[in-house]
Amino acid sequence: MEPIDPVALTADLVRCPSVTPMDGGALGILHDLLASAGFECVWADRGEIRNLFARWGAKGHAQTFGFNGHTDVVPVGNEADWTHPPFGAAIEDGVMFGRGTTDMKSGVAAFAAAAIDFVRISPPDGAVVLAITGDEEGEALDGTTALLDHMERAGEAMSVCLVGEPTCPNTMGEMMKIGRRGSMTAWFTVTGVQGHSAYPHRANNPLNPLVRLMDQLAHHELDTGTDHFDASTLAVVSVDTGNTATNVIPAKGSAVVNIRFNDTHSGASLSAWLQEQAAAVAANYGVEIDVRIKISGESFLTPPGPLSDLVAAAVAAETGRTPELSTTGGTSDARFVKNHCPVVEFGLVGQSMHQVDEHVAVDHIVQLKSIYSRILRDYFA
């Protein structure tokens, strides 16, 4: 049987308009392909999200290699700004254009093609699992978490897992992820007393404590970094009153901060600190400050060891580059997988992800399949 072409499979997936939370038929393509190759496929849908679990080999085998990825994509923005149709998968001068070409339909196509060819050519003494979601770019409440919940109920397990997100900043093979920073957002609403701006003593301006609080938070050094993480960061991302009148002191003001934190902290410890800071400012100014916090994910680290060594060796063999072990970047579904098994991430160059004219070099897709194929061979050797 002919090897699975990861480029053609990427194109098929890109042509599915799977803007989160819509599937657009992408997971159906993978279901049919994997099922025809002997994978046991189960839909692990939750809510309106479609999720696919596929396993080749015995359930619960002590050697079970897992891949995780997503087929949902972010919106295309203004389609008129695109040089090529965002769901056309057009190839020009060795480059494929389309939403999801980089993030991350090519990664899914590469590990699906590698897994299918591997079990056909050299069936291992073990199992291969593919856990693919349609809910990574959105709230991610019913995606990989639903897949992991299904696995727990069904007695399924991965021994190790590789997430196929783009990880290389500029050049194929230069970086892999062995952890991620935590992420959280906090919304602050300050309530004072509205009044005339000519008589500020008759009002209690909420903007004064709000600005003071934002300044304190923004200039506080959370930490100086750890062995595997850069220093944590806090960014003020919004300040708003909704006030269009220049002669009115508003009754309320609001602001939003986003924190990316390392393993010095937890979401709980930072939440407590934010609450304490807000309470102190509120007491000093005689206002009310309401704080609402959402923790998107905790920081985590898969310590360098057998799994990272396995992936790094395969990347070096196929690209000639030994990847840097990094924890930089935003969040990924690895933050959920880390509670199930050791997890690392390796994938394509991510320069164009989420951009207009998102694109991927065709030869990088082929190379990525080769890397994933080598990882599987070496893992089961």
C-alpha positions in Angstrom: 0.0 0.0 0.0 1.2 3.5 -0.9 2.5 5.6 2.0 0.2 8.3 3.3 1.1 11.7 1.7 1.1 14.2 4.5 1.0 17.1 2.1 -2.2 15.9 0.4 -3.7 15.1 3.8 -2.9 18.6 5.0 -4.6 20.1 2.0 -7.7 18.0 2.6 -7.8 19.3 6.2 -7.2 22.9 5.2 -10.1 22.8 2.8 -12.4 22.1 5.8 -13.6 25.5 7.2 -13.1 24.4 10.8 -13.2 27.7 12.5 -13.6 26.9 16.2 -16.0 25.5 17.4 -17.0 24.2 13.9 -15.5 21.0 12.7 -16.1 21.5 9.0 -15.6 17.8 8.3 -11.9 17.7 9.2 -12.1 15.1 11.9 -14.4 13.0 9.7 -11.5 12.8 7.2 -9.1 11.6 9.8 -11.7 9.2 11.3 -12.2 7.4 8.0 -8.5 7.3 7.2 -7.5 5.9 10.6 -10.3 3.4 10.7 -9.3 2.1 7.3 -5.8 1.6 8.6 -7.0 -0.6 11.5 -7.2 2.1 14.3 -10.1 1.7 16.7 -11.8 5.1 16.5 -14.2 6.6 19.0 -15.9 9.9 19.0 -15.4 11.7 22.3 -17.7 14.7 21.6 -18.8 17.0 24.3 -21.3 19.8 23.9 -20.9 21.1 20.3 -17.3 20.0 20.1 -16.2 17.0 18.0 -13.2 15.1 19.3 -11.6 12.0 17.9 -9.8 9.2 19.9 -8.0 6.6 17.8 -5.9 3.7 19.0 -3.9 1.0 17.2 -2.9 -1.9 19.4 -4.0 -3.3 22.7 -5.8 -1.0 25.2 -3.7 -0.3 28.3 -0.4 -1.5 26.9 2.5 -0.4 29.0 4.1 1.0 25.8 1.6 3.4 24.3 2.8 6.3 22.4 0.3 9.2 22.0 0.0 12.2 19.7 -2.2 15.1 20.5 -3.3 17.9 18.2 -6.2 20.0 17.0 -8.0 20.7 13.7 -9.9 23.8 14.7 -8.5 27.2 13.5 -8.9 30.8 14.3 -11.1 33.1 12.2 -9.6 34.3 8.9 -10.2 38.0 9.5 -10.8 40.0 6.3 -10.8 37.5 3.6 -10.1 40.2 1.0 -6.6 40.7 2.6 -5.6 37.1 1.7 -3.5 36.5 -1.4 -5.0 33.0 -1.7 -8.4 31.7 -0.5 -8.0 30.9 3.2 -9.5 27.4 2.8 -8.1 26.8 -0.6 -4.8 25.0 0.3 -3.2 26.6 -2.8 0.5 25.7 -3.4 2.8 28.2 -4.9 6.6 27.9 -5.2 6.6 25.0 -2.7 4.5 26.8 -0.1 0.9 25.9 0.9 -1.4 28.8 1.9 -4.4 28.6 4.1 -5.8 28.9 7.6 -4.4 26.1 9.7 -1.5 25.2 7.4 0.9 26.0 10.2 -1.4 25.8 13.3 -1.8 22.9 13.1 -3.4 20.9 10.4 0.0 20.1 8.9 1.2 18.7 12.3 -1.9 16.5 12.6 -1.5 15.3 9.0 2.2 14.5 9.7 1.6 12.5 12.8 -1.5 10.7 11.4 0.5 9.8 8.2 3.5 8.7 10.3 1.4 6.6 12.7 -0.5 4.8 9.9 2.6 4.0 7.9 4.4 2.8 11.0 1.8 0.3 12.2 1.4 -1.0 8.6 5.1 -1.5 7.9 6.4 -2.5 11.3 3.5 -3.3 13.7 4.9 -2.7 17.2 4.6 -4.6 20.4 2.6 -1.8 21.9 0.0 0.8 21.0 -0.3 4.1 19.2 -2.9 6.7 20.2 -4.1 9.8 18.4 -6.1 12.2 20.5 -7.4 15.0 18.2 -9.7 17.8 19.2 -11.8 20.5 17.6 -11.5 22.9 20.6 -8.1 24.2 21.2 -8.3 27.7 19.7 -11.4 28.6 21.7 -12.2 28.2 25.4 -10.7 24.6 25.3 -13.3 23.4 27.8 -14.6 20.5 25.7 -11.6 19.5 23.7 -8.5 17.7 25.0 -10.1 17.7 28.5 -13.0 15.7 27.1 -10.7 13.3 25.3 -8.8 12.7 28.6 -12.1 12.2 30.5 -13.1 9.7 27.9 -9.8 7.9 28.2 -10.2 7.7 32.0 -13.7 6.3 31.7 -12.7 3.8 29.1 -9.5 2.6 30.8 -7.4 4.1 28.0 -3.9 5.5 28.7 -0.9 7.0 27.0 2.5 6.2 28.4 4.0 9.4 26.9 2.6 12.0 24.5 3.9 14.4 21.9 1.8 17.5 21.0 2.4 18.5 17.4 2.0 22.3 17.9 4.4 24.6 16.0 7.5 25.0 18.2 10.3 26.4 16.0 10.7 30.2 15.9 12.6 30.4 12.6 14.1 27.2 11.5 12.9 23.6 11.4 14.4 21.6 14.3 15.6 24.5 16.4 13.2 24.2 19.4 11.0 21.8 21.3 8.8 22.5 24.3 9.3 20.7 27.6 6.9 22.9 29.5 4.7 26.0 29.4 4.2 29.0 31.5 0.9 29.3 33.3 -1.6 31.9 32.1 -4.3 33.8 34.0 -6.4 37.0 33.4 -7.8 39.3 36.1 -10.6 41.8 35.7 -10.8 44.7 38.1 -13.9 46.9 38.6 -13.5 50.0 40.8 -16.7 51.6 42.1 -16.6 55.2 43.4 -19.0 58.1 43.5 -19.9 60.0 40.3 -19.8 63.8 40.3 -19.0 67.0 38.4 -15.3 67.3 37.4 -15.3 70.9 38.6 -16.2 69.7 42.2 -14.0 66.6 42.6 -14.3 66.8 46.4 -18.0 65.9 46.1 -17.2 62.7 44.2 -14.9 59.7 44.7 -13.1 59.2 41.5 -12.6 55.5 40.8 -9.9 56.2 38.3 -7.4 57.3 40.8 -7.2 54.0 42.7 -7.6 52.1 39.5 -4.5 53.8 38.0 -2.6 53.4 41.2 -3.4 49.7 41.4 -2.4 49.1 37.8 0.8 51.0 38.3 1.7 48.9 41.4 0.9 45.6 39.6 2.8 46.5 36.4 5.9 47.6 38.3 6.1 44.7 40.7 8.8 42.1 39.9 7.1 38.7 40.2 10.4 36.8 40.1 13.7 36.6 38.2 13.1 33.3 36.4 14.0 29.7 37.3 16.2 27.0 35.8 13.9 26.3 32.9 11.6 29.4 32.8 12.1 33.0 32.0 10.8 35.6 34.5 7.0 35.8 35.0 5.3 38.7 33.3 2.3 40.9 34.1 0.8 43.1 31.4 -2.0 45.6 31.7 -4.1 44.9 28.6 -7.1 47.2 29.1 -8.2 50.3 31.0 -11.8 51.6 30.4 -14.5 53.8 31.9 -16.9 54.1 29.1 -17.1 57.8 29.9 -17.5 60.2 26.9 -18.1 63.3 29.0 -15.2 65.5 29.9 -17.0 67.2 32.8 -18.1 64.1 34.6 -16.1 62.0 37.1 -17.4 58.4 36.3 -18.8 56.1 38.9 -16.9 53.1 37.7 -13.6 52.2 36.0 -12.3 48.8 35.0 -9.0 47.3 33.9 -7.7 43.9 32.8 -4.3 42.3 33.4 -2.8 39.1 31.9 -0.1 37.2 33.8 2.2 34.5 32.3 3.9 32.8 35.2 6.6 30.2 35.8 6.9 27.4 38.4 7.7 29.9 41.2 4.0 30.5 41.4 0.6 28.9 41.1 -2.7 30.3 39.9 -3.9 30.3 43.5 -0.9 32.1 44.9 -1.1 34.8 42.3 -4.9 35.1 42.8 -4.4 35.7 46.5 -1.7 38.3 45.8 -4.0 40.2 43.3 -6.8 40.2 45.8 -4.5 41.5 48.6 -3.2 44.3 46.4 -6.7 45.3 45.4 -8.0 45.2 48.9 -5.2 47.5 50.1 -5.8 50.1 47.5 -9.6 49.9 48.0 -9.1 50.6 51.7 -6.7 53.5 51.1 -9.1 55.2 48.7 -12.5 54.3 50.2 -13.8 52.5 47.1 -15.0 49.1 46.3 -12.8 46.9 44.0 -14.3 43.8 42.6 -11.8 41.2 41.2 -12.6 38.4 38.8 -9.9 35.9 37.9 -9.7 33.2 35.3 -6.8 30.7 35.4 -6.3 29.3 31.9 -3.5 26.9 32.9 -0.8 26.3 35.5 2.8 26.2 34.6 4.3 22.8 34.2 7.6 21.1 33.2 8.5 17.7 31.9 12.0 17.4 33.2 14.7 16.6 30.6 15.0 12.9 30.4 14.0 9.9 28.2 11.1 11.5 26.4 12.9 14.8 25.5 16.0 12.8 24.6 14.0 10.6 22.3 12.4 13.5 20.4 15.6 15.6 20.3 17.6 12.7 18.8 15.0 12.1 16.1 14.9 15.9 15.3 18.7 16.0 15.1 18.8 12.9 12.9 16.3 14.4 10.4 17.3 18.1 10.4 20.9 18.2 11.6 19.9 20.4 14.5 19.6 19.6 18.1 16.6 21.4 19.4 16.7 23.8 22.3 14.6 22.6 25.3 12.2 25.6 25.9 9.2 26.6 27.9 8.5 29.9 26.1 5.4 30.9 24.2 1.7 30.8 25.1 -0.5 28.0 26.3 -1.2 24.7 24.5 -3.2 21.6 25.3 -0.1 20.1 26.8 -1.2 21.8 30.0 -4.0 19.3 30.2 -2.0 16.2 29.0 0.6 16.8 31.6 -1.8 15.5 34.2 -2.1 12.3 32.3 1.4 11.4 31.3 4.8 12.9 30.4 4.4 15.3 27.5 6.6 17.3 25.2 5.8 19.4 22.1 7.5 19.5 18.7 6.3 20.8 15.4 6.8 23.2 12.5 8.1 26.8 12.2 5.3 28.9 13.6 6.0 32.4 12.1 2.8 32.7 10.1 0.3 31.1 12.5 -2.9 33.2 13.0 -1.7 35.6 10.4 -3.3 36.6 7.0 -1.8 34.3 4.4 -0.8 31.7 6.9 1.4 29.3 5.1 3.8 26.3 5.4 6.7 25.0 3.3 5.6 21.8 1.7 9.0 20.2 2.3 8.6 20.9 6.0 5.4 18.9 6.2 7.3 15.9 4.6 10.2 16.4 7.0 7.9 16.6 10.0 6.4 13.2 9.0 9.9 11.8 8.8 10.7 13.1 12.3 7.5 11.6 13.8 8.1 8.3 12.0 11.6 8.1 13.5 10.3 8.9 16.9 7.9 6.0 16.7 10.6 3.6 15.4 13.0 4.6 18.2 10.4 4.5 20.9 9.3 0.9 20.1 12.8 -0.3 19.1 
